Amino acid sequence: MGSVPYLLKKKKTTNNKKFLIAETITPYLSINHSYENQIDKIIHGDNLTILKSIPKSSINLIITSPPYFKQRDYGVGIGNEKTTEEYVENLLNVFSECERVLTNDGSIVFNLGDKYLESSLQLIPFRFAIEALKRFPVKLVNSITWVKLNPTPRQYQKRLVSSTEPFFHFVKSEDYYYNLAAYISNNGTKTKRTNGNNIGKRYFDLIESSNLTLEQKKLALCELQEVIEEVRTKRIESFRMKIKGIHSEPFGGQDGGRKYQLMKKGFTIIKIKGEPIKRDVIECAVETIKGSKHPAIYPLYIIKEIIKLLSRPNDVVLDPFIGSGTTAVAAKELGRRYIGIDINEEYCKYARARIRNINENKPLELFI
C-alpha cells in the first residue's frame, strides 16, 4: 500500500466561541505494510493504524511513554482528551494492539505520568494498569518506580512535589524472557562483607547458651565451622544463623525449609551470596537534549537497562510513542532492532537525527 493521508479535526477556543479547524498532517512517511520494511524505521503516523499492520506475535519487547494527559500541548494525538476516562481509554486501545503483536515470551513496559485536576491527583497510571489487567490476557510483573533526582523545582504550599513515575511491566505468559544478571548492578541492596571469625564467635556463644540437645549443639557447631570457612575463602559473602528458642520463627510461621530445619535440627543457616538484591526502584535524573522539541524525555539509561533485562540481541523493540527516539537509540546501541511510531512529524525527524548521530558517532549534548 502507498502513503495514507490522515485528517484530524481539532477544537480551538477563541473569544468563548469554538471552531473546528481541519488540519491535514503530512502523509505517513514511507509506510509499507510489509513487516520487514518497518524494522529499524521511525514511522510518522497514527500508531493504531500502523500497529494493525504489524503481524501477530512478532515483537519481542514494547517500551513506551505516552504523552501526559493535559500536561503540555503535544499538538495532535493522545494527551489532548477532555477527560481522564477518554485518555485512559485511548491508551488501552493502543495497549490492545501491543498485546496482539507481542510474542509469547515478550514484555510490554508502559511508563505513565499522573495529573492533578482541581487539586486532586487522578491516579491515571494505576487506572490504566487495573483496566489493562481486567481487559487483556496479561500479567503485571512489576511496577518499577522511577525516582527523579531532579524533579520540577517548584514547591507547592499544600502538597509535596511529585518526583516518581511507574514503569509497568506486563507479560502474556510465565515464560517471558528475563535476564536478571544483565540488569542494573548499582540499585541493589548488597550485604557488607563480614569477617567469618567475628560473626562466628557470636554464634558459638549463642549455641552454647541455647536449649538445644547435646547432639543438636554438636551438629550446629560443625555446620557453623563449615560456613565460616566458606566466608573465609570468599565462596559466599556472609551468613546468618537462627537457633530454636533464641531467634523467632520465619515470618508468618510458614511451613518452609527453614522452619523445618529449626524443628528437626534446632537451627538453620542462611547463606548470603555476593550479588545484590535487585529492587523495583531506579533513581535517575530527567534528561533534556539540546535542540530537542520534545518536552519530556525519559532517560536513556533506564531504557537501556530495561532492554538488557527483557530482550536478547537482535530482538525487535517497539515504541508506539517514539517521541524523541530514546527507545530506538537504546535499542540500536544495544544491538537490538527497533520500530518507532509517532504522530508528530517533527518528533520523527528528530528521532531519525539522533539515530544518524549514533552511526556517525556524534553524541547529542545532554542536559540534566
KOLMI-805645 format. One line per 5 residues: for each residue x, y, z of C-alpha. Coordinates in Angstrom, 2 decimals, always signed. Each point is the difference from the previous one (the first is absolute). Example, Ala and Ser with C-alpha at 12.3 -4.5 7.8 and 13.67 -1.06 7.14 Angstrom:
// residues 2
+12.30/-4.50/+7.80 | +1.37/+3.44/-0.66
//
This chain:
// residues 368
+0.00/+0.00/+0.00 | +1.12/+3.55/-0.61 | -0.01/+3.03/+2.22 | -3.18/+0.59/+1.96 | -1.22/+3.54/+0.72
-1.23/+0.74/+3.50 | -2.59/+2.67/+0.80 | -0.46/+1.35/+3.50 | -2.67/+2.39/+1.30 | +1.12/+2.02/+2.97
-2.04/+2.28/+2.25 | +1.27/+3.47/+0.67 | -1.58/+2.63/+2.25 | +0.17/+3.69/-0.85 | -2.13/+2.70/+1.64
-2.07/-2.71/+1.70 | -1.03/-1.43/-3.38 | +1.05/-3.43/-1.19 | +1.16/-0.60/-3.53 | +0.89/-3.21/-1.76
+3.27/+0.29/-1.87 | +0.91/-2.73/-2.46 | +3.71/-0.73/-0.06 | +1.50/-2.36/-2.54 | +3.07/-1.69/+1.38
+2.79/-0.87/-2.37 | -0.70/-3.47/-1.44 | +1.69/-2.87/+1.79 | +3.61/-0.25/-0.96 | +0.73/-3.07/-2.10
-2.43/-2.30/+1.78 | +0.27/-3.33/-1.69 | -2.25/-2.46/+1.75 | +2.61/-2.71/-0.43 | +1.32/-0.75/+3.49
+3.59/-0.31/-1.21 | -0.14/+3.52/-1.41 | -1.03/+1.39/+3.39 | +3.04/-1.36/+1.83 | +2.58/+2.63/+1.00
-2.30/+2.80/-1.11 | -1.53/+3.04/+1.67 | -3.50/+0.19/-1.48 | -2.09/+3.15/-0.05 | -3.70/-0.67/+0.44
-2.83/-1.17/+2.22 | +1.31/-2.79/+2.21 | -3.23/-2.01/+0.03 | -0.06/-0.13/-3.80 | +3.63/-1.01/-0.21
-0.22/-2.53/+2.83 | -2.83/-1.76/-1.83 | +2.39/-0.61/-2.91 | +2.50/-1.83/+2.23 | -0.45/-3.80/+0.10
-1.23/-1.75/+3.11 | +2.69/-1.24/+2.42 | +2.88/+1.68/-1.84 | +1.36/+2.53/+2.53 | +2.29/-1.10/+2.84
-0.14/+3.11/+2.17 | -2.17/+3.12/+0.13 | +1.18/+3.00/+2.01 | -1.80/+3.30/-0.13 | -0.91/+3.18/+1.81
-3.28/+1.48/-1.28 | -0.54/+3.77/+0.08 | -1.15/+1.29/+3.39 | -3.67/+0.88/+0.34 | -0.58/+3.76/-0.39
+3.53/+0.66/+1.12 | +1.38/+1.67/-3.10 | -1.19/+0.87/-3.48 | +1.23/-2.93/-2.06 | -1.85/+1.34/-3.02
-1.87/-3.13/-1.05 | -0.80/-3.47/+1.24 | -0.42/-1.51/+3.46 | +0.30/+2.36/+2.96 | -2.49/+2.61/-1.19
-3.20/-1.78/+1.10 | -2.73/+1.77/+1.98 | -0.05/-2.48/+2.89 | +2.30/-2.46/+1.71 | -2.40/-2.79/-0.96
+0.40/+0.81/-3.70 | +3.77/+0.18/+0.40 | +0.22/-3.39/+1.74 | -2.35/-1.53/-2.58 | +2.21/+1.18/-2.85
+3.06/-1.42/+1.73 | -1.77/-3.34/+0.41 | -0.82/-0.06/-3.72 | +3.72/+0.26/-0.72 | +0.81/-2.57/+2.69
-2.42/-2.43/-1.64 | +2.04/+0.05/-3.20 | +3.23/-0.23/+1.98 | -1.25/-3.17/+1.67 | -0.96/-1.45/-3.39
+3.39/+0.55/-1.65 | +2.03/-1.15/+3.02 | +1.69/-3.40/-0.04 | -0.97/-2.51/+2.67 | +3.34/+0.49/+1.79
+0.02/+3.77/-0.47 | -0.66/+2.95/+2.30 | -1.90/+3.29/-0.12 | +1.30/+2.92/+2.07 | -2.13/+3.14/+0.34
+1.34/+3.10/+1.75 | -2.82/+2.35/+0.99 | -0.18/+3.35/+1.73 | -2.83/+1.19/+2.24 | -2.03/+3.21/+0.05
-1.67/+2.29/+2.52 | -3.48/+1.27/-0.88 | -1.75/+2.39/+2.38 | +2.72/-0.66/+2.59 | -0.60/-3.76/-0.09
+2.47/-2.59/-1.26 | -1.71/-2.10/-2.68 | +1.98/-3.25/+0.44 | +0.06/-0.37/-3.78 | +2.84/-2.56/-0.15
-1.77/-2.32/+2.41 | -3.40/+0.40/-1.68 | +1.68/-1.04/-3.23 | +1.80/-2.99/+1.56 | -3.13/-1.31/+1.72
-2.08/+0.25/-3.18 | +2.74/-1.68/-2.05 | +0.00/-2.95/+2.40 | -3.79/-0.22/-0.15 | -0.32/+0.16/-3.78
+2.99/-1.84/-1.40 | +1.71/-3.38/+0.59 | +3.05/+1.53/+1.66 | +1.75/-0.18/+3.37 | +1.63/+2.91/+1.82
+3.50/-1.08/+1.07 | +1.22/+3.22/+1.56 | -0.76/+3.65/+0.48 | +3.53/+1.39/-0.21 | +0.21/+3.40/+1.66
+2.11/+2.64/-1.71 | +1.24/+2.44/+2.65 | +0.88/+3.28/-1.72 | +3.14/+1.49/+1.49 | -0.80/+3.41/-1.50
-3.80/+0.47/+0.21 | -1.71/+3.26/-0.89 | +1.49/+2.62/+2.37 | -3.36/+1.40/+1.02 | -1.14/-0.33/+3.58
-3.74/-0.03/+0.58 | -1.40/+1.33/+3.26 | -2.46/-2.81/+0.66 | +1.50/-3.05/-1.68 | +3.36/-1.58/-0.60
+1.80/+0.09/-3.32 | -0.66/-3.07/-2.16 | +3.32/-1.69/-0.69 | -0.86/-3.57/-1.04 | -1.58/-1.79/-2.95
-0.81/-3.69/-0.51 | +1.25/-2.28/-2.74 | -2.59/-2.79/-0.22 | +1.42/-3.32/-1.19 | -2.66/-2.23/-1.62
+0.40/-3.48/-1.49 | -2.27/-2.46/-1.84 | +1.28/-3.19/+1.62 | +2.29/-1.26/+2.73 | +2.57/-0.94/-2.65
+1.15/+3.58/-0.59 | +3.69/+0.63/-0.68 | +1.80/+1.44/+3.03 | +3.75/+0.61/+0.31 | +0.37/+1.11/+3.62
+3.80/-0.22/-0.12 | +0.10/+2.71/-2.68 | -2.13/+2.43/+1.99 | +1.26/+2.95/+2.04 | +2.79/-0.89/+2.40
-0.06/+3.20/+2.04 | -3.62/+0.17/+1.16 | +0.05/-3.11/+2.15 | +0.35/-0.55/+3.70 | +3.35/-1.65/+0.60
+1.03/-1.52/+3.28 | +3.26/+1.31/+1.38 | +2.65/-2.72/+0.15 | +0.43/-1.27/+3.51 | +2.94/-1.60/+1.69
-0.87/-3.67/+0.40 | +1.93/-0.40/+3.23 | -1.61/+3.00/+1.68 | -3.57/-0.90/-0.91 | +0.75/-3.64/+0.77
+1.06/+0.79/+3.56 | -3.41/+1.51/+0.71 | -1.78/-3.12/-1.26 | +2.32/-2.32/+1.94 | -1.07/+1.76/+3.18
-3.70/-0.15/-0.94 | +0.20/-3.73/-0.72 | +1.63/-0.72/+3.35 | -2.65/+2.00/+1.89 | -2.94/-1.46/-1.95
-2.44/-2.73/+1.04 | +1.07/-2.28/-2.86 | +0.76/-3.63/+0.81 | +3.62/-1.10/+0.16 | -0.25/-1.63/-3.44
-1.61/+3.10/-1.49 | +2.74/+2.20/+1.45 | +2.71/-2.24/-1.49 | -1.65/+0.14/-3.43 | -0.49/+3.78/+0.25
+3.66/+0.58/+0.92 | +1.14/-2.23/-2.87 | -2.13/+1.77/-2.62 | +1.00/+3.39/+1.42 | +3.68/-0.86/-0.50
-0.73/-0.98/-3.62 | -1.86/+3.19/-0.88 | +2.69/+2.16/+1.63 | +2.50/-1.66/-2.33 | -2.21/+0.86/-2.99
+0.09/+3.67/+1.02 | +3.75/-0.10/+0.59 | +0.64/-1.49/-3.46 | -2.46/+2.50/-1.57 | -2.36/-2.66/-1.33
-2.83/+1.94/+1.66 | -0.30/+3.60/+1.17 | -1.38/-0.64/+3.47 | -2.54/-2.09/+1.90 | -2.61/+0.09/+2.71
-0.86/-2.67/+2.52 | -3.33/-0.50/+1.76 | -0.16/-2.12/+3.15 | -3.19/-1.47/+1.45 | -1.07/+1.74/+3.18
+2.24/+3.02/-0.67 | -1.12/+1.31/-3.38 | -3.58/+0.35/-1.20 | -1.46/-2.40/-2.55 | -0.14/+1.02/-3.68
-2.46/+2.82/-0.67 | -3.61/-1.12/+0.18 | +1.02/-3.41/+1.33 | -0.21/-1.38/-3.54 | +0.87/-3.65/-0.59
+3.20/+0.47/-1.97 | +3.45/-1.57/-0.01 | +1.33/+2.27/+2.73 | -2.88/-0.72/+2.35 | +0.45/-3.73/-0.60
+3.71/+0.23/+0.80 | -0.72/+1.90/+3.21 | -2.41/-2.73/+1.09 | +2.21/-2.94/-1.01 | +3.53/+1.25/+0.72
-0.70/+2.90/+2.34 | +1.77/+2.49/-2.27 | +0.25/+1.21/-3.59 | +2.75/+1.82/-1.90 | -0.80/+2.55/-2.71
+2.84/+0.53/-2.48 | +0.29/+3.44/-1.61 | +1.63/+0.20/-3.42 | +1.81/+3.07/-1.31 | -2.51/+1.10/-2.61
-2.19/+2.94/+1.01 | -3.74/-0.41/+0.32 | -1.40/+1.87/-2.99 | -2.90/+2.26/+0.92 | -2.99/+1.49/-1.82
+1.38/+3.53/+0.38 | +2.18/+1.98/-2.43 | +1.49/+3.32/+1.03 | +0.83/+2.15/-3.01 | -0.20/+3.63/-1.09
-2.43/+1.28/-2.63 | +1.81/+0.72/-3.26 | -0.26/+2.80/-2.51 | +1.98/+0.16/-3.21 | +1.14/+3.22/-1.61
-2.06/+0.80/-3.06 | -2.75/-2.51/+0.77 | -3.58/+1.21/-0.41 | -1.33/-2.90/+2.03 | -0.97/+1.23/+3.49
+0.38/-3.26/+1.95 | +2.91/-2.33/-0.63 | +0.27/-3.05/+2.18 | +3.58/-0.99/+0.78 | +1.99/-2.04/-2.48
+1.63/-1.73/+2.97 | -3.30/-1.44/+1.28 | -1.09/-1.19/-3.43 | +3.32/-1.71/-0.61 | -0.28/-1.87/+3.29
-3.55/-1.15/-0.82 | +1.07/-1.14/-3.47 | +2.90/-2.00/+1.46 | -2.33/-1.55/+2.57 | -2.83/-0.96/-2.36
+1.49/-0.68/-3.44 | +2.75/-1.81/-1.86 | +2.38/+1.40/-2.62 | -1.75/+0.39/-3.39 | -3.48/-0.03/+1.61
-2.53/+2.54/-1.28 | -0.86/+2.86/+2.36 | -3.10/+2.08/-0.75 | -0.97/+3.45/+1.27 | -3.43/+1.22/-1.20
+0.65/+3.46/+1.51 | +3.61/+0.39/-1.10 | +0.20/+3.75/+0.70 | +3.65/+1.08/-0.01 | +1.16/-3.51/-0.89
+1.51/-1.13/+3.31 | -1.30/-3.58/-0.27 | +1.34/-0.40/-3.54 | +3.37/+1.49/+0.97 | +0.30/-2.37/+2.97
-1.01/-2.99/-2.13 | +2.49/+0.80/-2.74 | +2.87/+0.60/+2.42 | -0.69/-3.38/+1.64 | -0.19/-1.98/-3.24
-3.79/-0.30/-0.17 | -2.27/+0.89/-2.90 | -2.72/+2.59/+0.43 | -3.26/+1.43/-1.30 | -0.97/+3.51/+1.08
-3.34/+1.70/-0.67 | -1.15/+3.56/+0.65 | -2.79/+2.21/-1.29 | +2.17/+3.12/+0.32 | +2.16/+0.40/-3.08
+2.51/+2.28/+1.71 | +0.63/-2.61/+2.68 | +0.55/-2.64/-2.68 | +2.54/+2.19/-1.77 | +1.83/+0.61/+3.24
+0.00/-3.70/+0.93 | +1.50/-0.87/-3.38 | +2.69/+2.64/+0.53 | +0.92/-1.55/+3.35 | +0.37/-3.39/-1.62
+2.14/+1.45/-2.80 | +2.23/+1.51/+2.66 | +0.57/-3.49/+1.41 | +1.17/-1.18/-3.40 | +2.30/+3.03/-0.30
+1.15/-0.20/+3.64 | -1.22/+3.53/+0.70 | -1.52/+0.16/+3.49 | -2.76/+2.53/+0.59 | +0.59/+2.45/+2.81
-1.82/-1.14/+3.12 | -1.29/+2.15/+2.84 | -1.14/-1.32/+3.39
//
